[in-house]
Every structure is written in structure tokens, then in C-alpha cells.
Amino acid sequence: MQPTENGMWATASATPVFEQVLGRHADAVFGKVDTEAQLGLAGGFGISSIPTLMVIRDGIVRYAQPGVLPEPALEQLITKARELGMDEVRASVAERGGPVPSGGA
């Protein structure tokens, strides 16, 4: 899977809440990863518990936590991810000495 310009990924096990929220956000990219088949991807993102929910925007992980969120919390997370000022996020990553992916906001 590759991030797109819209830049949000969420990875989680299939749950009714995840499926409901997925249907309301056609502009975001949602994906489910088989961590047993994709060991390198799982290791690269430090996934050690299933399910793990992640939000990645412009190639930068903005949220990564094991577990399932209730629907209102998942909606709030998506809203916050959209509202992020990515220029500030990239500057913060650069200050810490991390790689800064380029990409649209």
C-alpha cells in the first residue's frame, strides 16, 4: 500500500465501527494490513498488537495506538488529522533530526 496525496491511512481490524466510519470518509485512504503476511511492514511501523490504528498524513505517522476506538473518538481523530498544519509538523520532525517526507498538505 502507498499513501496518497490525501494522505491518511488507518489500519485496523475489521470492526463494525471501522466499517461505518470508512463509509463516511471517501476522501481518506483506509487500509487493512495482514501483519502476518506483511511482517516487514508491521515491523517497520512497530506494530506489536492487533488491532493497531494508525493515521499517516503526508508520509508522517500522526497517530499509532493499539486497540479499537469508539465511533465518536475515531471521527474526532479523523477531523483532527485533517486540521493539522503539516508545515509545522514537518518543521518539528526536522528539529528532532528525523527524515521529513515531502508532500501536499
C-alpha positions in Angstrom: 0.0 0.0 0.0 1.2 3.5 -0.7 0.0 6.7 0.9 -1.8 9.1 -1.5 -1.8 12.8 -1.7 -4.9 12.9 0.6 -2.5 11.2 3.0 -4.5 9.4 5.7 -4.2 5.7 6.3 -6.0 3.9 9.0 -5.1 0.3 9.7 -7.2 -1.7 12.0 -9.0 -5.0 12.2 -12.4 -5.0 10.5 -15.0 -3.9 13.1 -18.5 -2.5 12.6 -17.3 0.9 13.8 -14.4 1.0 11.4 -16.6 0.0 8.5 -19.2 2.6 9.4 -16.7 5.4 9.6 -14.9 4.2 6.5 -18.2 4.8 4.5 -18.4 8.4 5.6 -14.9 9.4 4.5 -14.4 8.6 0.9 -11.6 11.2 0.6 -9.4 9.4 3.1 -7.5 6.3 2.3 -8.3 3.4 4.6 -6.4 0.1 4.6 -6.2 -3.1 6.5 -2.8 -4.8 6.7 -2.4 -8.6 7.3 0.5 -8.3 9.7 1.3 -12.0 9.4 1.8 -11.7 5.7 3.4 -8.3 5.8 6.0 -8.8 8.6 8.3 -6.1 7.2 5.6 -3.5 7.0 4.4 -4.4 10.5 7.9 -4.3 11.9 8.7 -1.0 10.1 5.8 0.6 11.8 6.4 -1.0 15.2 3.1 -2.9 15.2 3.2 -5.3 18.1 -0.5 -5.5 19.0 -3.6 -6.3 16.9 -5.6 -4.3 16.1 -3.4 -1.1 15.8 -5.0 2.0 14.5 -2.7 4.5 12.6 -3.1 7.8 10.9 -0.4 8.8 8.4 -0.6 12.1 6.7 2.0 13.3 4.1 4.1 10.3 5.0 4.3 11.2 8.7 2.7 9.0 11.3 0.5 11.2 13.3 -1.3 8.6 15.5 -0.5 5.0 16.3 -2.1 3.1 19.1 -3.2 -0.5 19.7 -6.9 -1.1 20.2 -10.2 0.0 18.8 -11.7 3.4 19.2 -15.4 4.0 19.7 -17.1 5.7 16.7 -17.1 9.3 18.1 -13.4 9.1 19.0 -12.5 7.7 15.6 -14.5 10.6 13.9 -12.7 13.1 16.1 -9.3 11.6 15.3 -10.0 11.9 11.5 -11.2 15.5 12.0 -8.0 16.4 13.9 -5.8 14.8 11.3 -7.4 16.9 8.6 -6.9 20.1 10.6 -3.2 19.6 11.2 -0.9 22.3 10.0 1.6 19.9 8.2 4.2 22.7 7.7 4.5 22.9 11.5 4.6 19.1 11.8 7.4 18.8 9.2 9.4 21.5 11.0 9.0 19.7 14.3 10.2 16.4 12.7 13.2 18.3 11.2 14.1 19.8 14.5 14.2 16.4 16.1 16.5 15.2 13.3 14.1 12.9 11.6 13.5 12.4 7.9 10.9 14.8 6.6 8.8 13.5 3.7 7.7 15.9 1.1 4.1 16.1 0.1 1.0 18.1 -0.1 -0.8 19.4 2.9 
